[in-house]
Amino acid sequence: MRERSAARSRLELVVRGQFARLWWAGAISSFGDWVSLFATLALGDLIGGGTGTIVPLVGRFVPGLLFGALGGVLADRLDRKRTMIFTDVGRGLLVLSLVFVDTLPQLFAVSFALEMLSLLRQPAREAAMPTLVSNQELLNANGLSVAAAYGTFPFGALGWSLVSKLPDWFGWDDSSMWLVGYVLDSLTFFVSALIVGSMTIPSPAVADDRAAGGRFDWRAPLRDLAEGFRFVVSHRGIRVVIFGMAAALFGGGAIIAQGQPFSREFLGGSNSGFAVLATSLGLGAALGVLSVNRVSRLPLHRTVIFAVALIVTGAMMVLLAFTTTVPGAMLWSSVLGFAAGVSYVVGFTYLHERVDDEVRGRTFATLFLVVRSAILVSMTVAAFAAELLNGRLPPPLSDGIRTVFAAGGLVTALSGVATLWLVREVFGQTAPVEQP
């Protein structure tokens, strides 16, 4: 009965009210984001071959490292509704501009600009979320949002693959296929902008000491940025959750970077083995997101649930590292995905509950900056570390890729243990409490 009630609550969230509009706008926008990623990767391959696909990926990573925190500053100062509309319309126009791109520098510039607009939209959206749902609905709302953000990945891949088949089906030339793909992709962003335009989203309250008094103050954004970092660093619970999520994604970056060679060399699954591994991981994560409401009913504080989920995630990575069969890898990766999904949603919900509206945009921008940096560093280090460690350690760590997987899992699990130690005073509590 409780599960039926929880499912009904999730359904109600996406069919009525302001959050329903935000959710549909986010789902459509995320679908467009995935399609645009596949489109730029395909275009990079067309222009520069295999190495050309690196260009849009670098264009997507660099803005987050350089300017990620500034998106939060703007989200805490500007009208969040207008910010989301502006970024959606801007991304729609940028996707259309891909029609005229025929060099790798141009592709890098468009990818860079697309990511800059995404960096503006994410903190604005997350900052607006708690103003549209009650505290009791936040957990379900976050689960639905994560499902919309990442569950649209396979649909984006399918959408682009269908567009790529159009020349064969209708006898079109390749240029027509690209044009149709870009137009359809741009429409997803324009539709998202229209949905957001129909919403009522409260503007952030700007304190008197942050207001410019009608004058443009160049120093104000820098003060906001410093204030946001101070807030994150000075509040233990928030700091622990942000860096715990970063540690988990640092470990997970090893799977992204080395998953393909791991599957090919150790699972005997050829290239298809990685697809099976990724699918199991994704299905496990989806189940974790959908089950988070049941998990949250355990008599434990949210930070404890978050920490335990990190420990399970890390342990599954270690077990996966020493797996020798595809079925075994499917099992461990499914449990890994489940635990990672729970930790992600619980972590987001904790931040929404504990962060005031005035600094919420900057807090989430800090989160996005830290986790993006962790993934980028992990993916870069994993490839070099796997090669460097190969054959240098005794079995079962004689294979460099297995060692990297195990090390990533150990980092994730230890971050969960550290989190438990830092929040040990909340054992036995179920309600979130501030931990300054």
C-alpha positions in Angstrom: 0.0 0.0 0.0 2.8 2.4 0.9 4.6 1.7 -2.4 1.3 2.3 -4.3 0.9 5.6 -2.4 4.5 6.6 -3.2 4.0 5.8 -6.9 0.8 7.8 -6.9 2.7 10.8 -5.3 5.4 10.7 -8.0 2.7 10.5 -10.7 0.9 13.5 -9.3 4.1 15.5 -9.2 4.6 15.2 -13.0 1.0 15.8 -14.0 0.0 18.8 -12.1 1.4 22.0 -10.5 4.5 24.1 -11.2 6.9 21.3 -10.6 5.2 19.2 -13.3 6.0 22.0 -15.8 9.6 22.3 -14.5 10.0 18.5 -14.8 8.7 18.3 -18.4 10.8 21.3 -19.4 13.8 19.6 -17.8 13.1 16.2 -19.4 12.7 17.8 -22.9 15.8 20.0 -22.4 17.9 17.0 -21.2 16.7 15.0 -24.2 17.9 17.9 -26.4 21.2 18.2 -24.6 21.9 14.5 -25.2 21.0 14.7 -28.8 23.2 17.8 -29.3 26.0 15.9 -27.6 25.7 13.0 -30.1 25.3 15.5 -32.9 28.5 17.3 -32.1 30.3 14.0 -31.6 29.1 12.8 -35.0 30.1 16.1 -36.6 33.5 16.0 -35.0 34.0 12.5 -36.4 32.9 13.8 -39.9 35.3 16.7 -39.8 38.4 15.2 -38.1 37.9 11.5 -37.8 38.3 9.7 -34.5 40.4 12.5 -32.9 37.7 15.0 -34.0 35.3 13.5 -31.4 37.6 14.7 -28.6 37.0 18.4 -29.6 33.3 18.7 -28.5 34.1 16.7 -25.4 36.8 19.1 -24.4 34.5 21.9 -25.3 32.0 20.5 -22.8 34.4 20.0 -20.0 36.5 23.2 -20.0 33.7 25.7 -19.2 32.7 23.9 -16.1 36.2 24.0 -14.8 36.8 27.7 -15.6 33.4 29.2 -15.1 31.2 26.7 -13.3 30.9 28.7 -10.0 29.8 31.8 -11.8 26.6 30.2 -12.9 25.6 29.9 -9.2 26.4 33.6 -8.7 24.0 34.6 -11.5 21.3 32.1 -10.3 21.3 33.8 -6.9 21.1 37.3 -8.4 19.1 37.1 -11.6 15.4 36.1 -12.2 15.6 32.3 -12.4 12.7 31.9 -14.8 14.2 34.4 -17.3 17.6 32.7 -16.9 16.2 29.3 -17.9 14.3 30.8 -20.8 17.4 32.7 -22.0 19.6 29.6 -21.8 17.0 27.3 -23.5 16.5 29.8 -26.4 20.3 30.3 -26.7 21.0 26.6 -26.9 18.3 26.2 -29.5 19.9 28.9 -31.7 23.4 27.4 -31.1 22.3 24.0 -32.3 20.9 25.5 -35.4 24.3 27.2 -36.0 25.9 23.8 -36.3 24.6 23.8 -39.9 27.3 26.3 -40.7 30.2 24.5 -38.8 32.8 22.9 -41.0 36.0 23.2 -38.9 37.1 21.8 -35.5 37.7 25.3 -34.0 34.2 26.3 -34.9 32.9 23.1 -33.4 34.8 23.7 -30.2 33.4 27.2 -30.0 29.8 26.0 -30.4 30.3 23.2 -27.9 31.9 25.6 -25.4 29.0 28.1 -25.7 26.4 25.3 -25.3 28.0 24.2 -22.1 28.3 27.7 -20.8 24.5 28.1 -21.2 23.9 24.7 -19.5 26.1 25.9 -16.6 23.8 28.9 -16.2 20.6 26.8 -16.3 21.5 24.0 -13.9 22.0 26.1 -10.8 19.0 28.3 -11.6 16.8 25.1 -11.9 18.1 23.5 -8.7 17.8 26.8 -6.8 14.1 27.1 -8.0 13.2 23.5 -7.1 12.5 23.9 -3.3 10.3 26.9 -4.0 8.0 24.8 -6.1 7.5 21.7 -3.9 7.1 21.0 -0.2 9.9 19.5 2.0 7.9 16.3 2.1 7.9 16.1 -1.7 11.6 17.0 -2.2 12.9 13.4 -2.2 10.4 12.2 -4.8 10.9 15.4 -6.8 14.7 14.9 -6.9 14.3 11.3 -7.9 12.1 12.3 -10.8 14.5 15.0 -11.8 17.5 12.7 -11.8 15.4 10.2 -13.9 14.6 13.0 -16.4 18.2 14.1 -16.6 19.9 10.8 -17.1 16.9 8.6 -18.2 16.7 10.6 -21.4 20.2 9.4 -22.4 19.1 6.3 -24.3 16.3 8.2 -25.9 18.8 10.8 -27.1 21.0 8.1 -28.5 18.0 6.5 -30.2 16.8 9.9 -31.6 20.1 10.7 -33.2 20.5 7.2 -34.6 17.0 7.5 -36.2 17.9 10.8 -37.7 21.1 9.3 -39.1 19.0 6.7 -41.0 16.9 9.3 -42.8 19.1 9.4 -45.9 18.7 5.6 -46.3 14.9 5.7 -45.7 14.0 8.6 -47.9 16.9 8.9 -50.3 18.1 12.2 -48.9 21.6 13.5 -49.2 23.7 13.8 -46.0 23.3 17.5 -45.7 19.5 17.2 -45.4 19.9 14.7 -42.7 22.1 17.0 -40.6 19.7 19.9 -41.2 16.7 17.9 -40.0 18.6 16.6 -37.0 19.6 20.1 -35.9 16.2 21.6 -36.5 14.5 18.9 -34.4 17.1 19.2 -31.7 16.7 23.0 -31.5 12.9 22.6 -31.2 13.4 20.6 -27.9 15.1 23.7 -26.4 12.4 26.1 -27.7 9.6 23.9 -26.3 11.4 23.8 -23.0 11.6 27.6 -23.0 7.9 27.9 -23.7 7.0 25.6 -20.8 9.2 27.6 -18.4 7.7 30.8 -19.7 4.3 29.5 -18.5 5.5 29.0 -15.0 5.5 31.1 -11.8 9.0 30.9 -10.2 9.9 33.2 -7.3 12.9 35.4 -7.9 15.8 35.1 -5.4 15.9 37.5 -2.5 19.1 39.7 -2.7 20.2 41.0 0.6 20.7 44.7 1.0 24.5 44.2 1.5 24.6 42.4 -1.9 22.4 44.8 -3.8 24.1 47.3 -6.0 21.7 50.2 -5.1 20.9 50.8 -8.8 24.6 50.9 -9.8 26.5 48.2 -11.6 29.2 46.9 -9.2 31.9 44.8 -10.8 33.0 43.6 -7.4 29.6 42.3 -6.3 29.8 39.0 -8.3 33.3 38.3 -6.9 32.0 38.9 -3.4 29.1 36.6 -4.1 31.5 33.9 -5.4 33.7 34.2 -2.3 30.6 34.1 0.0 29.3 30.9 -1.7 32.6 29.1 -1.2 32.8 30.2 2.4 29.3 29.0 3.0 30.1 25.5 1.6 33.4 25.2 3.5 32.0 26.4 6.8 29.0 24.1 7.0 30.1 20.6 7.7 27.0 18.7 6.6 26.9 20.5 3.2 30.7 20.2 2.8 30.6 16.5 3.5 27.8 15.8 1.0 29.4 17.8 -1.8 32.9 16.2 -1.4 31.4 12.8 -0.8 29.6 13.0 -4.2 32.8 14.2 -5.8 34.8 11.3 -4.3 32.1 8.8 -5.6 32.3 10.3 -9.1 36.1 10.3 -9.0 35.9 6.6 -8.5 33.3 6.2 -11.1 35.4 8.1 -13.6 37.6 5.1 -13.8 34.7 3.0 -15.1 33.9 5.6 -17.8 37.6 5.8 -18.9 38.5 2.1 -18.7 35.2 0.3 -19.0 35.7 -0.6 -22.7 39.2 -2.2 -22.4 38.2 -3.8 -19.1 35.2 -5.5 -20.8 37.2 -6.5 -23.8 40.3 -7.9 -22.0 38.9 -9.4 -18.8 35.2 -10.2 -19.4 35.5 -12.0 -22.7 32.6 -9.9 -23.9 34.3 -8.1 -26.8 33.0 -4.6 -27.5 29.5 -5.6 -26.7 30.5 -6.5 -23.1 30.8 -2.8 -22.3 27.3 -2.1 -23.6 26.0 -4.8 -21.3 28.0 -3.4 -18.4 26.7 0.1 -19.0 23.1 -1.1 -19.4 23.3 -3.0 -16.1 24.7 0.1 -14.4 22.0 2.3 -15.8 19.2 -0.1 -14.9 20.6 -0.4 -11.3 20.7 3.4 -11.0 17.2 3.8 -12.3 16.0 1.2 -9.7 17.9 3.1 -7.0 16.3 6.4 -7.9 12.8 4.9 -8.0 13.4 3.1 -4.6 14.9 6.0 -2.8 11.5 6.8 -1.1 11.5 3.3 0.5 15.2 3.6 1.5 14.5 7.0 3.1 12.0 5.4 5.5 14.8 3.6 7.2 15.3 4.9 10.8 18.5 6.7 9.8 19.6 10.3 9.3 19.9 11.3 5.6 23.7 11.8 5.8 24.0 8.2 7.2 22.0 6.8 4.3 24.2 8.8 2.0 27.4 7.5 3.6 26.3 3.9 3.6 25.3 4.2 -0.1 28.8 5.5 -0.9 30.4 2.5 1.0 28.2 0.0 -1.0 29.1 1.8 -4.2 32.8 1.6 -3.5 32.6 -2.1 -2.4 30.8 -3.0 -5.7 33.5 -1.3 -7.7 36.1 -3.4 -5.9 34.2 -6.6 -6.6 33.7 -5.6 -10.2 37.4 -5.1 -10.6 38.1 -8.8 -10.0 35.1 -10.2 -11.9 35.9 -12.5 -14.8 32.5 -13.0 -16.4 29.9 -10.8 -18.0 27.0 -12.2 -15.8 29.1 -11.5 -12.7 29.9 -8.0 -13.9 26.2 -7.4 -14.6 25.4 -8.3 -11.0 28.0 -6.1 -9.3 27.4 -3.1 -11.7 23.6 -3.3 -11.1 24.1 -3.1 -7.3 26.7 -0.4 -7.9 24.2 1.6 -9.9 21.5 1.1 -7.3 23.7 2.4 -4.5 25.0 5.3 -6.6 21.4 6.3 -7.5 20.4 6.4 -3.9 23.4 8.4 -2.8 22.9 10.9 -5.6 19.2 11.6 -4.9 19.7 11.6 -1.1 22.6 14.0 -1.4 20.7 16.4 -3.7 17.7 16.3 -1.3 19.9 17.1 1.7 21.3 20.1 0.0 17.9 21.4 -1.1 16.6 21.0 2.5 19.6 22.6 4.3 20.6 25.5 2.0 18.8 28.8 2.2 17.4 30.3 -1.0 19.9 33.2 -1.0 22.9 30.9 -1.5 21.3 27.9 -3.1 22.4 28.6 -6.6 26.1 29.1 -5.6 26.0 25.9 -3.5 24.8 23.8 -6.4 27.2 25.5 -8.8 30.0 24.6 -6.3 28.7 21.0 -6.4 28.7 20.9 -10.2 32.2 22.4 -10.3 33.7 19.9 -7.8 32.1 16.8 -9.4 33.0 17.8 -12.9 36.6 18.4 -11.9 36.6 15.0 -10.1 35.3 13.2 -13.2 37.8 14.9 -15.5 40.8 14.3 -13.3 39.7 10.7 -12.7 39.2 10.0 -16.4 42.6 11.5 -17.2 44.5 9.8 -14.4 42.8 6.4 -15.0 44.3 5.9 -18.4 47.8 6.8 -17.4 47.6 4.9 -14.1 46.4 1.7 -15.8 49.3 1.8 -18.2 51.9 2.7 -15.5 50.7 0.0 -13.0 50.3 -2.8 -15.5 52.5 -5.7 -14.4 54.2 -3.8 -11.5 52.2 -5.3 -8.6 51.7 -8.9 -7.6 48.4 -10.8 -8.4 45.6 -10.1 -8.2 46.7 -6.5 -8.9 49.0 -7.3 -11.7 46.6 -5.9 -14.3 46.7 -2.1 -14.4 43.0 -1.7 -15.3 41.9 -4.0 -12.4 44.1 -2.0 -10.1 42.6 1.3 -11.2 39.0 0.0 -10.8 39.9 -1.3 -7.3 41.6 2.0 -6.3 38.5 3.9 -7.5 36.2 1.7 -5.5 38.5 2.1 -2.4 38.4 5.9 -2.7 34.6 5.9 -2.9 34.2 3.5 0.0 36.7 5.4 2.2 34.8 8.7 1.4 31.7 6.9 2.8 33.5 5.8 5.9 34.9 9.3 6.4 31.4 10.7 6.0 30.1 8.3 8.7 32.9 9.5 11.0 32.2 13.1 10.4 28.5 12.8 11.1 28.7 10.2 13.8 26.8 12.5 16.2 23.6 12.1 14.2 23.4 8.3 14.6 19.9 7.4 15.7 18.4 10.7 14.4 16.0 10.7 11.4 15.4 14.4 10.8 18.1 16.6 9.1 20.0 18.8 11.5 22.3 21.6 10.8 25.9 20.9 11.4 27.9 24.1 11.2 
